[in-house]
């Protein structure tokens, strides 16, 4: 008698073989661009062109075209910067931390999440260049030898820490993403039909030969990079939070910012991963690889981090009251009931209330609900950064200095530019590189597939096995 023991929902459905994985993932790389991809890429490219023109105009005319004033010196630009850095956190967490914890469900989503991280950090860096006003002098932020005497950056400034943290994060994430691509690039190289494709993918695959020694070194390298990346997941947004926490402005000067910002970053990052993966899942017909189990696992992390963010909001109000500082208390009362009350309550609704719907398994496993709530979460996280930055600045110690911030066309257009840049890069990645990690998915087929592949089990392909790792044959 054949007995199966159901342990958890399979991570790969449809009874896929190793050959099926290769065919399904390589299909979009080797085939012609689909109509949906062409339309999406055209729209993204047009948005990028329009946004680039607006960014150039901003640099040409100066930052006076933004809605900044003498009281609100930071607004949309820094809001967008922090928002994009936060979105870039989920990729490294999925790649590094979940790898160290041996979470198999990461294998189908880590490649796209890592790419999202890189492109999000690029978008964040663009807002730093925009805010400089003179981007051709960006290298002044680096401690380089110079002929201007003792002209050095201020190493005590969190803004300088940002430069080091984000550049390190980008470098490690890029290496991690690219090295993970190497085995799959070699597969595409070996399947290439044209000389040009064979040459390009051959060069990118770094001479990968698939030997046991090569695989062993690949595994060692992955663990080393995961170990290096793990502290970065915590340190980068911690340093970003110190841009505000090390100041003396009421509403910013608080020690809860580092863990609060890290939780919020993972929260918004996973929401963006959900949005991207759900679209890829349908457009590239990868429902057998990005299953309900993946969607539910990510929604559980969104629920956890959303709850942490909600506790942080409540803690902020308590500390403002407990501090006994009338200025600190007023800063938070002003957030909830002042002129920007609508932004505060939009933040609370999107970030605290909406993720709690994922406690329902029906909603947690629904593709439509997941997509909608993930969009809502990212809207809420943008409002969170806006509330923290603008409402803490627009009313300071002197009522005569109080002012309102109103975004101009160029504030909005420069933000739109970042979307054009992000989606243009992501769509190019999705077309010319495998969006699912073939090598890692093949590694879990034997233990996490709905049915055993014929080449592994020796049984018929259609024979159902819930989880082969825990099967027992009893005569």
Secondary structure, DSSP 8 states (H G I E B T S, - for coil): -EE----S--SB-S---HHHHHHHHHHHHHS---HHHHHHHHHHHHHHHHHHHHHHHHHHH-GGGSS--SS--SSHHHHHHHHHHHHTHHHHIIIIIHHHTT-GGGGGTHHHHHHHHHHHHHHHHHHHHHHHS-GGGGGGGS----SSSS----TT-HHHHHHHHHHHHHHHHHHHHHHHHHHHHHHHHHH--SHHHHHHHHHHTTT----HHHHHHHHHHHHHHHHHHHHHHHHHHHHHHHHHHTS-STTT--TTHHHHHHHHHHHHHHHHHHHHHHHHHHHTT-TTTS-HHHHHHHHHHHHHHHHHHHHHHHHHHHHHHHT--HHHHHHHHHHHHSTTHHHHHHHHIIIIIGGGGGGSHHHHT-HHHHHHHHHHHHHHHHHHHHHHHHHHHSS-S-GGG-------HHHHHHHHHHHHHHHHHHHHHHHHS-SS-HHHHHHHHHHHBSB--HHHHSS-TT-B-S-GGG-EE--
